[in-house]
Structures are given as C-alpha cells and as structure tokens.
Amino acid sequence: MKDLIARLAAEPMTRIVALGASATERGPHSEGCHNWVGWLDVGLREHFGRVHHVINVGVSGDTTRGMLERFQRDVAHYRPHLVIISAGGNDCNPVNGISADEFADNLRELIRGAREISECEALLQTYYAFDAEAMPDEAERARQFPIYMEAVRRAGAAEGVEVVDHLPRWERLQQKAPEVYRRLMRDAMHLNPLGNMVFGLDLLRWLGAPICGESAARCSKGIAIQQQMDAIA
C-alpha cells in the first residue's frame, strides 16, 4: 500500500472502489450512519485532504460469482487505483453452492481483474466475527465461515496481495469481552453503526492514516473499543 499512500500524499486524484456485499453496501440497514466505507472516506480526507473518491459498490447478498459478473460495470468502469475486496459472508452459505476452493479461485480472478486496470492494486480483507451462537438455523454457514476467511488469506498469499486480517481481533473480543462484542453487532452477521466505526478505524490505522482531527472526538466510543481490542490482543 506504499504506492497508494504516496499517491494520496502527492495529491493527484485517487479513486478507491469498495467491492463487497451487505457488509460493504450502505443501505437502510446502515441506519443513516457511516459504515466502514464512509469512515475510510472521512479518515483519508482528514489526513490528505479531498484528493480521493471512495466509491461503494457493495451489493447485499452478493457472492464472488456475482462480483466477477459485474466487475467490468461496477469496478473497472471507474478505473480505480485501489480495489478493496470484502467477500465470503455469502459464499460460505451452503445454499449458494460455492466451495471454499471456488471462492479462493474467484478471489484470485478478481485480483487479476484489478491488475488489468492501469495503475490499480487490490487489497483483501477478512470480516469481523460472526455470532455463531445466534445462528441456530444457519449452523453450517457459521461452521464454514472461518474456512472461507482462511481462503481469503490463502488467495492473498497466492497472488502476493496484502490482506487486512480483521477476524482474529474480533474473535478475541468475542471470546474475552462478549458483552462488548455484541454491542457492535446489528445481528449475528452484520455490524451496527458503532461496529462499522471500529472496523473502519482499524482499516484506517492499517493504511497508516489513523483517525485524527475533529473526527477523533466524534469517534471517542469507537476509539475506546479499538483500544480495548488492542489490550486483549
């Protein structure tokens, strides 16, 4: 990501596309608040100024098959400099019939699609932790979920692409402070606004652009939980 940060610092206009499913899409489930994509936009603006566009192309319920089908329309069309790929929450659902191997192959194909765009790089990220105990009707999906997150890591390693591995931090929080973990969840598989803030804060810090300025005060609750996650780690 050094090239991206250097580009932002040099102030040419940079386009970032967030590709994913409901965990990425900003819709009614966002309750009128920023999700993690919105916090990414805010944090980068405070560090570098308005030298970028963050384009959210998340589609609720989507899988990597769907992402591949719409890649030219929803990603390549914008000629981005960075594509953040967040996938797996629906691929691991048995009803979609996508094996972990196919999922990893699809991720690799998405990475290659990004590389075919001039001056573009891809970034993978794992999800937060699902609340398996709250998914009695989807026990197999919950069981498969960590396998698919491992496939994200495997695809990144195979293609030489960096992976923001959020999942271990969220698993530790879930295990060590379950009451705090559940404060961040809208339901068993989705973050609420506070959870999205924490997720976005972690991504910004990973990118070397931690939240600052006026937004730091507005994010005090999220920062406190981020620090708690740091302490548990």
Secondary structure, DSSP 8 states (H G I E B T S, - for coil): -HHHHHHHHH---EEEEEE-STTT--SGGGTTS--HHHHHHHHHHHHH-S-EEEEE---TT--HHHHHHTHHHHTGGG--SEEEEE--TTTTSGGG---HHHHHHHHHHHHHHHHTSTT-EEEEE------GGG-GGGHHHHHHHHHHHHHHHHHHHHHT--EE--HHHHHHHHHH-HHHHHHTEEETTEE-HHHHHHHHHHHHHHTT----HHHHHHTHHHHHHHHHHHHH-
